C-alpha cells in the first residue's frame, strides 16, 4: 500500500473540506439544525485547511495524519452534541457516519506511515 499517496489524498480532501466549512458554514449549520454554530464550523474549517497544508507539504509524515485523527475526535464530539439535541436529524447521523469512515482511513494511513518509517505506536 502506498501510504504516502494516501497521505497526499487526505491532504487534498482536508483542503476541500476546509474550504467547504469556511464558506458554507451557514448552510452546514442549518442542515445540522445548529444555527449559531457558524463560528465553530468556520474554526473547524480553518483546522482542516491547516491539516491539509501540512499533508500537502509532507504527506509521508504520520504526525500530520495523527493530527487529522485528533480533529476527527473534535468533529465527533460536536456532532454528538448535535445528535443529542436533534436525535431525528438524519443529516447529523450521516455526518457522524462520514466522520467515522474518515477517522478509520486516517488511522489506517497513520499506522501505515508509522510502520513504513519505522515509527511504531503501541497497539
Backbone torsions as a table, in degrees:
resi	resn	phi	psi	omega
1	UNK	NA	137.7	179.1
2	UNK	-93.7	91.6	-176.0
3	UNK	-71.7	-27.1	175.6
4	UNK	-63.8	-42.0	177.9
5	UNK	-64.7	-39.1	175.7
6	UNK	-62.9	-41.8	177.4
7	UNK	-60.1	-42.0	177.5
8	UNK	-63.5	-43.5	177.5
9	UNK	-61.5	-40.2	177.2
10	UNK	-65.2	-33.8	176.5
11	UNK	-64.1	-45.1	178.0
12	UNK	-62.9	-44.1	178.0
13	UNK	-60.0	-43.4	-179.7
14	UNK	-61.3	-42.9	179.4
15	UNK	-63.1	-46.0	179.9
16	UNK	-62.3	-44.0	179.2
17	UNK	-65.6	-40.3	178.4
18	UNK	-61.5	-42.8	177.8
19	UNK	-62.9	-43.4	179.2
20	UNK	-61.4	-42.1	-179.5
21	UNK	-70.9	-36.3	179.8
22	UNK	-67.0	-44.7	-173.7
23	UNK	-97.7	-12.7	-179.8
24	UNK	-115.8	21.6	-174.7
25	UNK	-58.0	-39.8	-178.6
26	UNK	-64.8	-45.4	-179.6
27	UNK	-65.0	-42.0	178.4
28	UNK	-62.6	-45.7	179.6
29	UNK	-60.3	-42.2	178.8
30	UNK	-63.7	-44.4	-178.5
31	UNK	-62.5	-37.7	-178.7
32	UNK	-88.8	5.2	-176.7
33	UNK	54.7	43.8	-177.7
34	UNK	-126.0	42.6	179.3
35	UNK	-55.4	140.8	-176.5
36	UNK	96.2	-9.9	-179.3
37	UNK	-95.8	10.0	-177.1
38	UNK	-56.9	-41.8	178.3
39	UNK	-61.4	-37.9	177.8
40	UNK	-66.0	-42.1	179.0
41	UNK	-63.7	-40.7	177.0
42	UNK	-65.1	-38.0	177.2
43	UNK	-63.7	-40.5	176.3
44	UNK	-64.0	-36.2	177.0
45	UNK	-64.4	-41.2	177.8
46	UNK	-63.5	-40.5	177.5
47	UNK	-60.6	-42.7	178.3
48	UNK	-63.6	-39.6	178.9
49	UNK	-63.4	-41.7	178.4
50	UNK	-65.3	-44.3	178.2
51	UNK	-61.4	-42.7	179.8
52	UNK	-64.2	-42.7	178.8
53	UNK	-61.9	-40.9	178.0
54	UNK	-62.3	-42.1	-179.9
55	UNK	-71.7	-34.7	177.2
56	UNK	-67.2	-34.8	179.9
57	UNK	-76.3	-35.3	-176.8
58	UNK	-145.1	75.5	-174.9
59	UNK	-68.4	-15.6	-179.1
60	UNK	-96.5	3.6	-179.4
61	UNK	-89.9	108.7	-174.8
62	UNK	-61.3	-29.2	179.6
63	UNK	-57.4	-36.6	178.3
64	UNK	-65.3	-37.2	179.8
65	UNK	-74.1	-38.9	176.4
66	UNK	-61.4	-30.8	174.2
67	UNK	-61.7	-37.4	175.9
68	UNK	-64.9	-38.5	178.8
69	UNK	-60.7	-42.9	177.5
70	UNK	-61.8	-40.6	177.1
71	UNK	-64.6	-37.2	176.8
72	UNK	-60.6	-39.2	178.6
73	UNK	-62.4	-40.1	176.4
74	UNK	-63.9	-44.2	178.9
75	UNK	-59.3	-45.6	-178.6
76	UNK	-65.7	-34.9	176.5
77	UNK	-63.5	-46.7	179.5
78	UNK	-65.2	-41.6	179.3
79	UNK	-68.5	-32.6	175.2
80	UNK	-62.1	-40.5	176.6
81	UNK	-64.6	-39.8	178.2
82	UNK	-65.5	-38.9	179.3
83	UNK	-66.8	-37.0	178.3
84	UNK	-66.2	-39.6	-179.2
85	UNK	-74.8	-32.2	-176.1
86	UNK	-137.4	71.1	-172.6
87	UNK	-64.5	-16.8	-179.4
88	UNK	-97.8	2.7	-179.5
89	UNK	-78.9	107.9	-176.9
90	UNK	-65.8	-28.9	178.8
91	UNK	-65.2	-37.2	178.6
92	UNK	-64.0	-47.3	-179.8
93	UNK	-65.6	-36.0	175.3
94	UNK	-64.2	-40.9	178.2
95	UNK	-64.6	-39.6	177.9
96	UNK	-61.2	-46.4	179.1
97	UNK	-62.5	-40.2	178.6
98	UNK	-61.3	-47.3	-179.0
99	UNK	-66.3	-37.5	176.7
100	UNK	-61.4	-40.5	176.9
101	UNK	-64.2	-43.7	178.4
102	UNK	-63.9	-38.2	179.1
103	UNK	-63.2	-43.3	178.7
104	UNK	-60.1	-43.9	178.5
105	UNK	-65.7	-40.7	178.3
106	UNK	-61.0	-46.6	-179.3
107	UNK	-64.6	-43.4	178.2
108	UNK	-57.9	-46.1	-178.2
109	UNK	-67.4	-45.6	-179.0
110	UNK	-61.9	-44.8	179.2
111	UNK	-65.5	-38.0	176.7
112	UNK	-64.0	-41.5	177.1
113	UNK	-66.4	-38.3	176.8
114	UNK	-59.3	-44.8	179.5
115	UNK	-66.0	-42.3	-177.8
116	UNK	-63.7	-39.0	-176.6
117	UNK	-92.1	-2.0	-179.4
118	UNK	87.3	-0.6	178.2
119	UNK	-90.9	113.2	-177.7
120	UNK	-111.4	131.4	172.6
121	UNK	-92.5	150.8	177.1
122	UNK	-62.5	145.0	179.9
123	UNK	-91.6	NA	NA
